[in-house]
Amino acid sequence: MPISVILHISNEEPIIGDIEGMPQASDSVLILHNPRKRDGKDVPYLDTDVTVVIYPWEKINFVEIMPAEAEEEIIGFVRE
């Protein structure tokens, strides 16, 4: 199941995409599927047909992991 992330790249606007699994400490790159801007538009420096981008960790400031749709639907115990 793909994991939705917001990728913060050095000197660039953040982009949204999907990764196949959580990155490991031994990884030297991050493979991002379906890259797009936060508003859903195409990333301007990528060709419109690009569906997978490989970023080296040296270019990445940090990665935000977005909650899964199933996690958003969970309603916890509410005490009244």
Residue pairs with C-beta under 8 A, 6 or more apart in sequence:
1 68
2 18
2 19
2 20
2 33
3 18
3 19
3 20
3 21
3 22
3 65
3 66
3 68
4 16
4 17
4 18
4 65
4 66
4 68
5 16
5 17
5 18
5 19
5 32
5 63
5 64
5 65
5 66
6 14
6 15
6 16
6 38
6 63
6 64
6 66
7 14
7 15
7 16
7 17
7 30
7 32
7 35
7 55
7 60
7 63
8 14
8 60
8 61
8 62
8 63
8 64
9 15
9 55
9 59
9 60
9 61
10 59
10 60
10 61
12 45
13 37
13 38
14 38
15 32
15 35
15 36
15 37
15 38
15 43
16 35
16 36
16 37
16 38
16 66
17 32
17 33
17 34
17 35
17 36
17 53
18 32
18 33
18 34
19 30
19 31
19 32
19 33
20 31
20 33
22 65
23 30
23 63
27 57
28 56
28 57
29 54
29 55
29 56
29 57
30 54
30 55
30 57
30 60
30 63
31 52
31 53
31 54
32 52
32 53
32 54
32 55
33 51
33 52
34 51
35 43
35 46
35 50
35 53
36 42
36 43
37 43
42 48
43 50
46 53
